[in-house]
Amino acid sequence: DIQMTQSPSSLSASVGDRVTITCRASQSINIYSNWYQQKPGKAPKLLIYAASILQSGVPSRFSGSGSGTDFTLTISNLQPEDFATYYCQQSYSTPFRFGQGTNLEIK
Amino acid sequence: EVQLVESGGGLVQPGGSLRLSCAASGFTFSNYWMNWVRQAPGKGLEWVANIKQDGSEKYYVDSVKGRFTISRDNAKNSLYLQMNSLRAEDTAVYYCARSDYQVLPHCDYWGQGALVTVSS
């Protein structure tokens, strides 16, 4: 199975900041990585797929990059609604595991 | 509008069974792979299983193999998860999610979730 190791597990930032979350796959997954945002009590929401493609309707301050084993999610100009938990996921081979999550909190 | 609505969650004793359903609308259900993803209380997301458009391929995470069965009825636009021999560690909110494979696989729509509690 392919494991996804996400860091940091938590992050404090202020409105207007730029933050980066990273995810490392235990083996090469090409660009088969996705990023989701989840708010308390809500279902996850797709942000980025295929490493860097922005899902329709997602603000352009979200961006993704990477290939092989290392991937990043960057949020520029943080907005109040961006404080949430973020998960990476590999979709290269089943089981399509998620990273352990990054809790983005207001500083 | 794409909608996924789970039902069938509840309280069940260890060793018991439960069947979750997911009613899909707003898209051609038979054109999409479908998934179940779960989240234990206060924990992260765990992918559980997926099923191909025609039901001919099914994949599971090791922890549920032999106990859970994913299935679908394209005529009823419905996805199912039959859960047998339930354990306390299966307690979670279970989400159904649609997979878009047009570029690379990703879950683009999710239901609101159904809570399954395994406890005596």
Interface residues (C-beta under 8 A of the other chain):
Chain A: D1 I31 Y32 N34 Y36 Q38 A43 P44 K45 L46 Y49 A50 I53 Q55 Y87 Q89 S91 T94 P95 F96 R97 F98 G99 Q100 G101
Chain B: N35 V37 G44 L45 E46 W47 N50 Y59 Y60 V61 D62 Y95 D100 V103 L104 P105 H106 C107 D108 W110 G111 Q112 G113
